[in-house]
Amino acid sequence: MVEGLSSLRPVYAVGGGLHPYQAGSAASYVELGLVAVRAALDDAGVNWAENEASFVGTATLGIAGGRAMLRHLGASTAQILHVENASASGSAAFRAACLEVASGLADIAIAVGVDKPNVVQHAYLATGIPSLVGDAVALPTHFALVASEYAAANGLGPADIARVAVKNHANGVLNPFAQRRKPRSLEEVLGSRPVSGMLTALQCCPVGEGAAAVVVMSETAMARHAAAAARAVRVAGFAARSETYSEQVSFDATLTGITVAAALADAQVRPGELDIVELHDAFSVEELLYLEAMGLASPGRAAAELEAGRFDIGGECAVSPSGGLLAMGHPTGPTGVGQIVEIMRQLRGEAGARQQSDARVGLAHMCGLGSVCYAHVLARS
Amino acid sequence: MTTITPTTDALFAQDRSGSGIVLLGQRCACGHVAFPRHSYGCERCGRVDGQEDAQLDPLGTVLAVATAHVQLNAAPEIPFTVGIVRLSSGPIVRAFVEAALAPGDQARGADGRQVGGSQDADRLLFQAVIEERANG
């Protein structure tokens, strides 16, 4: 079996666009999505008519939203695929766009993530298998349990975990597309509303609305798009995995380790070579677990290394320079695509005040309920 | 022989001969122990047939504890405390636990009607096991 992207045609991310992530508003998803798509097309210097396939990552809109949005870009018969994979919907849409180009079925494709803060049905709670706790364990409580185990195992306290949020809120201040743009002290993070266990409100991501889009291209298309080629970022590797039966509390961390290792192997990149990581920090503790699972920190050491500044912008590896899910926000469908946009900007040297100097290689990582996991490695070409 | 009286939700049952509770799980022919019972197929090997009922002692090690101030639905009333317990028989379960429990503690599930008053009716509650030894 062919394992990775590296065995297929080279794929490049050539245009990225965002609609700011924000609290739910009166704006329709169409308005949000079109802002991001037009920005991505402009960034790539590509006309809509040239796009051969659209992959729309959405988890909350309901069925058939894509064409009703994309028709306003002009007449096109290009395929549209809607992709739902919980929090990783956008990441899955980006993977599908890459595969379309890598396989040779298209030379230009676009991944779009768009969502509104709608209430959705949770199929995973409707299996018919009962539980001792019913549906009492909401997502923040699951991650509060993860934090409890992790803190106890490593002799850590609430402040060690809360510092993740302090860092990511500080990064969000520098990102005009972030939903949360206020610097937060450790005391403010710890003193914010208690949510579950040691997790407080400022350690839980805001779920609002927004949109993100990325145009991907083959070398064939780049030959006629010199401007896009000049700023292209190579999609050097990827991987997608799902959770197996598990007798672990933090199964997402195990799944992350497997998935990221596969993506890094595909790209022939070692963890220490990563300059940028955008990861699934929906809850503060996740960042620590995933940094260890990815091999960026030794087991139990991520909190100390984060406190020492190793994962700051300007540190050894900038982690969640966009502000991550904690500060940029987690509008669901857009999130995984927005991570790619941030990494593209970083690798092109276009990230402004958030710029990690001389960034060459970046990793995007998302988990989705279920659990599913995605990793993409991007490299300056 | 133990006589089992299933509770309404059939997740656990009371042993008529004593005050003990057993969790109603199943053991697959592949050796995988699952809780609760279901007929969909083994998560490890995929077998649909070959599941035999297994009464699991609700005794285990607490792996994690969290007191929740948020919930999906009206019940249970917040705040409430949940935990993850690794049963001595293998599976890990999410359960309501005493708020004083901490990771590493030994805990045993008991019928909430006996240990927690009316609001815990029909609910299993894991409590600290201070010392557990055979009589005699």
Interface residues (C-beta under 8 A of the other chain):
Chain A: T127 G128 I129 P130 S131 L132 V133 G134 D135 A136 V137 A138 P140 T141 A144 L145 V146 A147 S148 E149 A152 A153 R193 P194 V195 S196 G197 M198 T244 Y245 E247 Q248 V249
Chain B: D9 A10 L11 F12 H32 P36 H38 Y40 E43 R44 L63 A64 V65 A66 T67 A68 H69 V70 Q71 L72 N73 A75 P76 F80 V82 G83 I84 R86 G90 P91 I92 V93 R94 A95 F96 A102 P103 G104 R123 L124
